[in-house]
Amino acid sequence: MDWKEIWLDPELGRPKENSPFINNTDMERENIYEGKNMALFEEEMDSNPMVSSLLNKLANYTNLSQGVVEHEEDEDSKRKEIKAPRMGTFIGVYLPCLQNILGVILFLRLTWIVGAAGILESFIIVFMCCTCTMLTAISMSAIATNGVVPAGGSYYMISRSLGPEFGGAVGLCFYLGTTFAGAMYILGTIEIFLTYISPSAAIFHSEDGEGENVAMLNNMRVYGTCTLALMAMVVFVGVKYVNKLALVFLACVILSILAIYAGVIKTAFDPPSISVCLLGNRTLSKRAFDTCAKYEYRNNETVTTDLWKLFCNGSMLSAKCDDYFAQNNVTEIKGIPGIASGIIRENLWSAYADKGAFVEKKDKPSIPASEEIKFISSPPYVLTDIMTYFTMLVGIYFPSVTGIMAGSNRSGDLRDAQKSIPTGTILAIVTTSFICILLVFGHGKANGEPTWALLLTALICEIGILIASLDSVAPILSMFFLMCYMFVNLACAVQTLLRTPNWRPRFKFYHWTLSFLGMSLCLALMFICSWYYALFAMLIAGCIYKYIEYRGAEKEWGDGIRGLSLNAARFALLRVEHGPPHTKNWRPQVLVMLNLDSEQCVKHPRLLSFNTQLKAGKGLTIVGSVLEGTYLDKHQEAQRAEENIRSLMGAEKTKGFCQLVVSSSLRDGMSHLIQSAGLGGMKHNTVLMAWPESWKQSDNPFSWKNFVDTIRDTTAAQQALMVAKNIDMFPQNQERFSEGNIDVWWIVHDGGMLMLLPFLLRQHKVWRKCRMRIFTVAQMDDNSIQMKKDLQMFLYHLRISAEVEVVEMVENDISAFTYEKTLMMEQRSQMLKQMQLSKNEREREAQLIHDRNTASHSAAVAKTKEVATPEKVQMTWTKEKLISEKHKNKDTNAAGFRDLFTLKPEWGNLNQSNVRRMHTAVKLNGVVLNKSQDAQLVLLNMPGPPKNRQGDENYMEFLEVLTEGLNRVLLVRGGGREVITIYS
């Protein structure tokens, strides 16, 4: 119970207990803390109550029917005073259970079940059903005694044990079962009325036997609908008036049962004179005749009876008669012979029959007829109106033992639910089981009634009445009750096996094996009764479960399914090896590094979109971010940032975990995430981050220094790295590419990351229609034709479909543009190191360099296209061409260098390593632009950072030049291990 709910006066809306920090005067403070005994805890009094005050409020809190305040908050601002529950075990549980269990099936169908299944099999049916309810009652008793059980009954117990999804699904199934039970009781009432009390009240009539069943069903529908309307009106007026007569109704039921036993005793000594007419061994219906004989003597004459006329073509003794009628005698036997007649021995074994079969007395002689001539449309034989078999009888009988939750459904009205529910329910089951076994052997309106719910219930009940057959309705409600009982047993078994600290039931006579046995028995009975009804009931429960899961539960109740998930996760984590997984099991487990703005909102939300497209909900995703500062100062901002990230994850359908770190520096925070994100074997192996677009601005929070150090961290941790450049141009999850290419530039081997990533992307709808192209670069010593064949064969073994192209790069001279680009890069780096520029000056310097670079690069690209394009026509190197190319380079290199240095002498002082790197970046960028400028996505090997940390800013410039002019680029670095294999 939430102490805040009882700490505040619900009527006055202000603190009831005095506190030195809640609007109290010095005098009040002196009165409360006169001895200063609790001075040490004064700082906590504004947020935590004293134990004495809490216990006092708990003791005086009587509104138990509202449930635990922490879980069921009342929508009204003021609580209504309710009368404290006073019902005890006998009135509140035992009698309601007894009244619900002793129902129409017991009186109308149990004797018929014994006649069809025999005493032995009937005992098995009763034993199975009673065992099922007894095991369920034991499980329910354990759950009911594990804490306060407010109003809600079975729904409350299951939802708090298995979660709101299971609780809602099973609760609605229980509601449907109870509603169909109402239809069953109404049909039973009408059947008794029309069959035994007043047959003349039937509205529909029929002369023949076949039409008689149809007429009976129509009578049941009409009278049933009228009875349902009457009952709905009574409930609408107020069911409390009916409840006052509950004891009277129960007394009638008990008297009826006692009358049955009294009749059994009486018939043992004086059987009644009720007779049954037999033709041979076939039972006849006396509705069409009075005398059970073929003929009789009147005034010394032999006169044929009405029975004769039914089987013969005339009333004369010489008339032609039915062959079976002529060869068999007509006899009368006692309809109720009594237990002393040996009837128990005769009824030991089953006598199942098909629909329309004759009801026969097996021990009577019968001469079969060669052919039967029917002189009327339907002879007066008693025929079976339904096919009987063991499983069908189980489905019909099981509703007779339901009703064990009648007491738990009144949990809000019980004085001590933890004591009354187990005792009353188990006693009621024992009592009714003993009775059954003996019988085998011998929205709302002012008064608070929910109007719309009543109408819905009446409509559902009307469906059962329109079925009109008691034998067809009974298996339906059996399914719903069995499903409810199955989940009660499951709830108890789960809670017991999890051994959660809160599982402390007062009822000790339970064990998880009993609950599991009860659950298995319920499931078996469902399929024994009717496999298609069982599947249909499961489908309904599954749909309700998924709907509640989709809508999301408003409350977290700490149910057993959550605990089971935690245990399963713990078990799985312990089994996952701490080492790297096998190559066949490798998939990118991604740590997504997000940047936040000053409002703690995500700067690049499409980074999550790209991750969703790459992962498609599979594998591990950790979304991480860093706040700069100390946790004590930034904990509220951290909480807000985490909420924003989780909200964005939900919008982008990113399934994963959020981990936010508050650190003294962004650099340290990102390093901590890379090292410690994840748990056990479930750690990330890949880092996804956005390219720092404004890296040239040294005051950027995510500066180039942090970026390069993060690359080094991932390399040291042997983790793969993906850097998305121009991330804001990447597609959202709702977009679809109808055509285009995903181009992979495979420069160096990275373990197969460049092969695997496009394959994973094309599983998503955004990229599904894009084609995959793989480019690789051939040097002067390479055979490009053989390289292409080998690469195609490699992709074939990898089961990856892609176009392959080998691009030849000629070793030409380093261009003037490359030298100029390198010179500007080093000059800029030197200036930033030696001069302390203000923010505005730095921005002007960066803009100047950017403008100069753009102009010079445009001219160089135009020149490159004019000069270099013809050389790329060649597809392979020949030996002669290779030798001539080398000699040509030797002759021209020296003159070229002299010409360049003469043009601009300062180029001779440049770092030649930087010049070579820039040359590679410029040349490779030109090749990529020529082939992949229109590609939807370009994947490139990401060069590693320099070992000398003094050149980090130059490294950023190299990457910028390498990817310049491309729309969407994904720079990829492998983690130092193979991630794709050709083997199965």
Secondary structure, 3 states (H helix, E strand, C coil): CCHHHHHECCCCCCECCCCCCCCCCHHHHHHHCCCCCCHHHHHHCCCCCCHHHHHHHHHHCCCHHHCCCCCCCCCCCCCCCCCCCCECHHHHHHHHHHHHHCCHHHHHCHHHHHHHHHHHHHHHHHHHHHHHHHHHHHHHHHHHCCCCCCCCHHHHHHHHHHCHHHHHHHHHHHHHHHHHHHHHHHHHHHHHHHHHHCHHHCCCCCCCHHHHHHHHHHHHHHHHHHHHHHHHHHHHHHHHHHHCCHHHHHHHHHHHHHHHHHHHHHHHHCCCCCEEEEECCEEECCCCCCCCCCEEEECCEEEECHHHHHHECCCCCCCCECHHHHHCCEEEEECCCCHHHCHHHHCCCCCCCCCCCECECCCCCCCCCCCCCCCCCCCCECECCCCCCHHHHHHHHHHHHCCCCCCHHHHHHECCHHHHHHHHHHHHHHHHHHHHHHHHCCCCCCCCCCHHHHHHHHHHHHHHHHHCCHHHHHHHHHHHHHHHHHHHHHHHHHHHHHCCCCCCCCCCCCCHHHHHHHHHHHHHHHHHHCHHHHHHHHHHHHHHHHHHHHHCCCCCCCCHHHHHHHHHHHHHHHHCCCCCCCHHHCCCCEEEEECECCCCCECCCHHHHHHHHHHCCCCCEEEEEEEECCHHHHHHHHHHHHHHHHHHHHHCCCCCEEEEEEECCHHHHHHHHHHHCCECCECCCEEEEECCCCCCCCCCCCCHHHHHHHHHHHHHCCCEEEEEECHHHCCCCCCCCCCCEEEEEECCCCCCHHHHHHHHHCCCCCCCCCEEEEEEEECCCCCHHHHHHHHHHHHHHCCCCCEEEEEECCCCCCCHHHHHHHHHHHHHHHHHHHCCCCHHHHHHHHHHHHHHHHHHHHHHHHHHHHHHHHHHHCCCCCHHHHHHHHHHHHHHHHHHHHHHHHHCHHHHHCCHHHHHHHHHHHHHHHHHHHHHCCCCEEEEECCCCCCCHHHHHHHHHHHHHHCCCCCCEEEEECCCCCCCCCCC
